[in-house]
Amino acid sequence: MIRYQFETSGKTRSEHDLLGDKLVPQEALFGVQTLRCIENFNISNCHLCDYPEFVKAFGMVKKGAILANHKLGLVSEEIKNAVVKACDELIAGEHVEHFPIDMMQGGAGTSMNMNANEVIANRALEIMGHEHGEYQFCHPNDHINMAQSTNDAYPVAMHFGVYMMHLEAVKALDRLIAAFEAKAEEFASVIKMGRTQLQDAVPMTMGQTFGAFASAMKHEKARLEQAAQDFLVSNMGATAIGTGITSEPGYAENCNAFLREVTGWNVTMAEDFIEATHDTSCFTGYSAALKQLAIRLSKICNDLRLMGSGPRTGLAELNLPPKQPGSSIMPGKVNPVIPEVVNQVCFKVIGNDFAIGMASEAAQLELNVMEPVMVQAIAESTKWLTRAFDTLRVECIEGITVNADRCRQMVEHSIGIVTALKPYIGYARCTEVAKEALATGGSVYQLVLDKGYLTKEQLDKILDPKNMIKPSVVEL
């Protein structure tokens, strides 16, 4: 039995399509073709109504289309007004519950397009004072889908929907960047040891570490912003394969102009509708940018887990906020669960990128029928990362504290600080000191003094933290 997210009375209406008659719940704004999709594709438990951005996007696309067709004299003022009102309601976030179809489906998105056509038609009928299903007054195909095909209306709606998700993702990413920058300022004076290949390298500050995290995310944001612009290229007017069949001359130009008005975005018309109709490079490009961001974000989480390792036998440079008991057998154990979950989100994004790449490659001739899996995967990646940005920020980054004494102690006892002495005593002597310190467990500082290579005053100047974390020349 199908369970709907809206109340049903048990009453039904009969609707007809190519395959015959079916009974549709009387209260449903969708019709027979949506019902067939519900019955055919019980796959992912991930539904169109779970992504209200796509519902809003269909409202934008169908509003642009009806305005263009009305301007060309193809629909009446009454129908235009009713359809525009129905579309505006979708754009406002209404009627999402009438989009219960699975995101994973065959048919290259036809079911999604028809779901939108049926919902808008039936809501327009209500507005005009008619009953659901009285399609002689406003028809899903003849009016709502006029001068369109699934092959232009569906991808443009999907592009717009992902673009809306992108805008929210960038806001969350900006908040995360700000949190990294705040920690960079807070920890600006905390000296710590830098490491390469998990071995001691040279000193730096914890502030520099968090500043680098912020810079990494800024660079990935720029890459993401650039990739997202491709979602604003529209092939509305291409209809079935890019030839524009069933559309009136001037429809494409008018429709895309109205889309700019409806969305407020810089929507541009594709240069070649034939090419644009089978092209899915906007998905692969944006997914690649998401993957690159995920790779760098996962690296940051790896660093947080390493720097927070301990509390007694690890690096213990950072204290990550304790969020939950870490073990069912080891009392007192607390794990870095927030970086761990963000790592896993990143793995999922990387995996989704592979699925998107395979689906994009599967295009044949004038169409790529695999767009539904691309849409589901990229929507999942974008949504999961958006939540991960906020989760990492609120539950981890903002509450991090630093063990400044521990960090300084490791610097002072590190072999790596000998690198700072190289310009003053030479590579050979530095190597000698480093080797002896490593063998004896002695201090680099004391060995240099004992060997008479530098005075205490000179050594203190060179090893002053402010002289080791940036290019500098110490006057001895």
C-alpha positions in Angstrom: 0.0 0.0 0.0 1.3 3.4 -1.0 1.5 5.9 1.9 1.2 9.6 1.0 2.4 12.6 2.9 -1.0 14.3 2.4 -4.4 13.2 3.7 -6.5 11.0 1.5 -10.2 10.2 1.9 -10.1 7.0 0.0 -12.0 8.5 -2.9 -10.4 8.2 -6.3 -10.6 9.6 -9.8 -9.9 7.7 -13.0 -7.2 8.9 -15.4 -6.1 7.6 -18.7 -2.7 7.4 -20.5 -1.0 5.4 -23.2 -1.1 2.2 -21.2 -4.8 2.5 -20.0 -6.8 3.7 -17.0 -5.7 4.0 -13.4 -7.3 5.2 -10.2 -5.6 8.2 -8.6 -6.4 9.5 -5.1 -8.9 12.3 -5.5 -6.8 14.7 -3.3 -3.6 14.1 -5.3 -2.4 16.9 -7.4 -0.4 14.4 -9.4 -1.9 12.1 -12.0 -1.6 8.8 -13.7 1.9 9.1 -15.0 3.2 10.0 -11.6 1.4 7.0 -10.1 3.0 4.7 -12.6 6.4 6.0 -11.5 5.6 5.4 -7.9 4.6 1.8 -8.7 7.6 1.1 -11.0 10.5 2.6 -9.1 10.7 1.6 -5.5 14.5 1.7 -5.4 16.4 4.2 -3.3 13.9 5.5 -0.6 15.1 8.9 -1.8 12.3 10.9 -3.2 11.8 14.1 -5.2 9.9 15.6 -2.2 13.1 15.2 -0.1 14.7 17.8 -2.3 12.3 20.9 -2.3 14.9 22.8 -4.4 14.0 20.6 -7.4 10.2 21.3 -6.9 10.9 25.0 -6.8 13.1 24.7 -9.9 10.3 23.0 -11.8 8.0 25.9 -10.8 10.6 28.3 -12.3 11.0 26.4 -15.5 7.3 25.9 -16.1 6.5 29.5 -15.3 9.1 30.7 -17.8 7.5 28.4 -20.4 3.9 29.5 -19.9 4.9 33.1 -19.9 6.7 32.7 -23.2 3.8 30.7 -24.8 1.3 33.3 -23.6 3.4 36.1 -25.1 3.3 34.2 -28.4 -0.5 34.1 -28.2 -0.7 30.3 -27.6 -2.5 30.2 -24.3 -5.3 32.2 -22.9 -5.0 34.8 -20.2 -7.0 32.6 -17.8 -4.8 29.6 -18.2 -1.7 31.7 -18.0 -2.7 33.3 -14.8 -3.7 30.1 -13.1 -0.5 28.3 -14.2 1.6 31.2 -13.0 -0.1 31.2 -9.6 0.5 27.4 -9.3 4.1 27.8 -10.3 4.6 30.6 -7.8 3.3 28.3 -5.1 5.9 25.7 -6.0 8.6 28.3 -6.0 7.4 29.4 -2.5 7.8 25.8 -1.3 4.2 24.6 -1.4 2.8 21.2 -2.6 6.2 19.4 -2.1 4.3 16.4 -0.7 2.8 15.8 -4.1 6.2 14.9 -5.5 6.5 11.4 -4.0 8.5 9.7 -6.8 11.8 7.9 -6.4 14.9 9.9 -7.5 16.2 6.7 -9.1 14.2 5.9 -12.2 14.3 4.9 -15.8 13.0 7.2 -18.5 15.6 9.9 -18.5 13.5 12.0 -16.1 10.2 11.8 -17.9 8.4 10.8 -14.7 9.8 13.8 -12.8 8.8 16.2 -15.6 5.3 14.7 -15.8 5.0 14.8 -12.0 5.5 18.6 -12.3 3.2 18.9 -15.3 0.4 17.0 -13.5 0.8 18.9 -10.2 0.8 22.3 -11.9 -2.1 21.4 -14.1 -4.3 20.1 -11.3 -3.5 23.1 -9.0 -4.3 25.4 -12.0 -7.6 23.6 -12.4 -8.4 24.2 -8.7 -7.6 27.9 -9.1 -9.9 28.1 -12.2 -12.7 26.4 -10.2 -12.5 22.9 -11.9 -12.0 19.5 -10.4 -8.7 17.5 -10.5 -8.4 15.6 -13.7 -10.6 17.9 -15.8 -7.8 18.2 -18.2 -10.0 19.6 -21.1 -9.6 23.0 -19.3 -5.8 22.7 -18.5 -3.8 19.8 -19.7 -0.4 18.5 -18.3 1.0 17.9 -21.7 -0.9 20.4 -24.0 -0.5 23.4 -21.7 2.0 22.9 -18.9 4.5 21.0 -21.2 3.7 23.2 -24.3 6.8 23.7 -26.5 8.8 21.5 -24.2 10.2 18.0 -23.8 11.5 16.2 -20.8 14.9 16.6 -22.5 15.0 20.3 -22.0 12.6 21.0 -19.1 13.9 18.3 -16.8 17.7 19.0 -17.1 17.2 22.8 -16.7 15.0 22.2 -13.6 17.7 19.8 -12.2 20.4 22.3 -13.0 18.5 25.1 -11.2 17.8 22.8 -8.2 21.4 21.9 -7.8 22.4 25.6 -8.2 20.1 26.4 -5.2 21.8 23.7 -3.2 25.1 25.2 -4.2 24.2 28.6 -2.9 23.3 27.1 0.5 26.5 25.0 0.5 28.6 28.1 -0.1 27.0 29.9 2.8 27.9 27.0 5.1 31.4 26.8 3.7 31.8 30.5 4.4 30.8 29.9 8.0 33.4 27.1 8.3 36.1 29.3 6.7 35.3 32.0 9.2 35.6 29.5 12.1 39.1 28.4 10.8 40.1 32.1 10.5 39.0 32.8 14.1 41.1 29.9 15.4 44.0 31.1 13.3 43.9 34.4 15.1 43.3 32.8 18.5 46.3 30.4 18.1 48.6 32.9 16.4 51.2 33.0 19.1 51.2 29.2 19.9 54.5 27.7 18.6 54.3 24.1 17.5 56.3 21.7 15.4 55.6 21.3 11.8 55.9 17.8 10.3 56.6 16.2 6.9 56.2 12.5 6.3 55.1 12.2 10.0 58.6 13.3 11.0 59.7 16.5 12.7 60.2 19.3 10.3 60.5 22.9 11.4 58.6 25.1 13.8 55.4 27.0 12.9 52.4 28.3 14.8 49.1 26.6 15.4 47.6 29.8 13.9 49.4 29.1 10.7 48.0 25.6 10.6 44.4 26.9 10.9 45.1 29.7 8.6 46.1 27.2 6.0 42.9 25.3 6.6 40.9 28.5 5.8 43.0 29.2 2.7 42.4 25.6 1.4 38.7 26.0 1.8 38.7 29.4 0.1 40.5 28.0 -2.9 38.0 25.2 -3.2 35.1 27.6 -2.8 36.4 29.6 -5.8 36.7 26.3 -7.8 33.1 25.4 -6.8 31.7 28.8 -7.7 33.2 28.7 -11.1 31.9 25.2 -11.8 28.4 26.2 -10.6 28.0 28.8 -13.3 27.5 26.0 -15.9 24.1 25.3 -14.2 22.8 28.6 -15.5 23.2 27.6 -19.2 19.7 26.7 -20.4 18.6 24.5 -23.3 14.9 25.5 -22.9 13.6 25.5 -26.5 15.6 22.5 -27.6 12.6 20.2 -27.0 13.2 16.5 -27.8 16.7 16.5 -29.4 17.7 20.1 -29.8 15.8 20.9 -33.1 13.1 22.8 -31.3 10.2 20.7 -32.8 6.7 21.7 -31.5 7.9 25.1 -30.3 7.0 28.4 -32.0 9.7 30.7 -33.6 11.0 33.0 -30.8 9.9 30.7 -28.0 13.4 29.8 -26.9 14.5 33.4 -26.7 11.4 34.5 -24.8 11.4 31.5 -22.5 15.1 32.0 -21.5 14.5 35.8 -21.0 11.6 35.0 -18.7 13.8 32.5 -16.8 16.2 35.3 -16.1 13.3 37.3 -14.6 11.8 34.5 -12.7 15.1 33.3 -11.1 17.0 36.6 -10.8 20.1 34.7 -12.1 22.2 35.3 -15.1 20.6 32.5 -17.1 22.0 32.2 -20.6 20.8 30.2 -23.6 23.0 27.3 -24.8 24.8 28.1 -28.1 24.0 24.7 -29.7 20.8 23.0 -28.5 21.8 19.7 -30.2 25.0 19.5 -28.2 23.4 20.8 -25.0 20.6 18.3 -25.0 23.0 15.3 -24.6 25.7 17.1 -22.6 26.0 16.5 -18.9 29.4 18.2 -18.3 27.9 20.6 -15.8 27.3 17.7 -13.5 30.7 16.2 -14.0 32.4 19.5 -13.6 30.6 20.5 -10.4 31.0 17.0 -9.0 34.7 17.1 -9.7 34.9 20.4 -7.8 32.9 18.8 -4.9 35.3 15.9 -4.9 38.4 18.1 -4.8 36.9 20.0 -1.9 36.1 16.7 -0.2 39.6 15.5 -0.6 41.0 18.6 1.1 38.4 18.7 3.8 39.1 15.1 4.6 42.8 15.9 4.9 41.9 18.6 7.4 39.9 16.1 9.4 42.9 13.7 9.3 45.1 16.5 10.7 42.6 17.3 13.5 42.5 13.7 14.5 46.3 13.4 14.5 46.9 16.7 16.4 44.2 15.7 18.9 45.5 12.1 19.4 46.1 11.0 22.9 45.4 12.2 25.5 48.6 10.7 27.0 50.3 8.8 24.2 49.6 10.8 21.1 50.5 14.3 19.8 47.9 15.9 22.1 48.5 19.3 20.7 44.8 20.0 20.4 41.8 19.2 22.5 38.8 18.4 20.3 35.4 18.9 22.1 34.2 15.7 23.7 30.9 14.7 22.1 30.1 11.3 23.4 31.7 8.3 25.3 34.1 6.6 22.9 33.9 2.9 23.9 31.6 0.3 25.3 34.5 -1.4 27.0 37.2 1.2 27.7 36.0 3.7 30.4 37.0 7.3 29.9 37.8 6.9 26.2 36.6 9.8 24.0 36.9 9.6 20.2 37.2 12.3 17.6 33.7 11.4 16.2 33.0 14.7 14.4 36.1 14.6 12.1 35.4 10.9 11.7 31.9 11.5 10.3 33.1 14.3 8.1 35.8 12.0 6.7 33.0 9.5 5.8 30.9 12.2 4.1 34.0 13.0 2.0 34.4 9.4 1.0 30.8 9.3 -0.1 31.3 12.5 -2.2 34.3 10.9 -3.8 32.4 7.7 -4.6 29.4 9.7 -6.0 31.8 11.5 -8.3 32.8 8.2 -9.9 29.1 7.2 -10.4 28.5 10.6 -12.0 31.4 10.2 -14.3 30.3 6.7 -15.4 26.7 8.0 -16.0 27.9 10.9 -18.0 30.0 8.7 -20.2 26.9 6.6 -20.9 25.4 9.2 -23.2 24.3 7.8 -26.6 23.5 9.8 -29.7 21.1 12.7 -28.9 20.4 12.0 -25.2 21.9 10.8 -22.0 19.2 8.8 -20.2 21.3 8.3 -17.1 20.7 11.8 -15.7 18.6 10.6 -12.8 21.5 8.9 -11.0 23.7 12.0 -11.7 21.1 14.2 -10.2 20.6 12.0 -7.1 24.3 11.6 -6.6 25.2 15.3 -7.0 22.3 16.4 -4.8 23.3 13.9 -2.1 27.0 15.1 -2.3 26.0 18.8 -2.1 23.5 18.3 0.8 25.8 16.0 2.8 28.7 18.4 2.5 26.6 21.4 3.4 25.6 19.6 6.6 29.1 18.4 7.2 30.4 22.0 7.0 28.1 23.1 9.7 28.6 20.0 11.8 32.4 20.3 11.7 32.2 24.0 12.6 29.6 23.9 15.4 30.5 20.5 17.0 34.3 20.7 16.6 36.2 23.7 15.3 34.5 26.4 17.4 35.2 24.4 20.6 38.8 23.4 19.9 41.4 24.4 22.5 45.2 24.1 22.2 47.8 22.6 24.6 50.3 25.5 24.2 52.8 24.1 26.8 52.8 20.7 25.1 53.3 22.3 21.7 56.2 24.4 22.9 57.8 21.4 24.8 57.8 19.4 21.6 59.5 22.2 19.7 62.2 22.7 22.3 63.0 19.0 22.4 62.8 18.5 18.6 65.7 17.7 16.4 64.0 19.8 13.7 64.9 23.1 15.2 68.5 22.5 14.0 67.3 23.6 10.6 67.0 27.2 11.9 70.7 27.1 12.7 71.9 26.1 9.2 72.5 29.6 7.9 74.7 30.4 10.9 76.7 27.2 11.5 76.4 25.3 8.2 74.8 22.1 7.1 77.6 19.8 8.2 77.7 21.1 11.8 73.8 21.0 11.9 73.9 17.3 10.8 76.5 16.5 13.4 74.4 18.1 16.2 71.2 16.5 15.0 72.8 13.0 14.9 74.3 13.4 18.3 71.1 14.7 19.8 69.2 11.8 18.3 71.7 9.3 19.6 72.0 10.6 23.1 68.6 12.1 23.7 70.3 15.4 24.3 69.1 18.9 23.5 70.0 20.6 20.3 70.2 23.8 22.2 72.7 22.5 24.8 74.8 20.7 22.3 75.3 23.8 20.2 76.4 25.7 23.3 78.7 22.9 24.5 80.4 22.7 21.1 80.9 26.5 21.1 79.2 27.0 17.8 77.1 29.9 19.1 76.7 31.9 22.3 73.6 31.7 24.4 72.6 35.2 23.3 73.0 34.3 19.6 71.2 31.0 20.0 68.3 32.6 21.8 67.9 35.2 19.0 67.9 32.6 16.3 65.5 30.3 18.1 63.1 33.0 19.0 59.7 31.7 17.7 59.0 34.9 15.7 62.3 34.3 13.8 61.5 30.7 12.9 58.0 31.0 11.5 58.8 33.3 8.6 61.7 34.4 6.4 64.1 36.4 8.6 67.7 37.4 9.0 69.1 37.5 12.6 71.9 40.0 13.2 74.4 38.2 15.5 
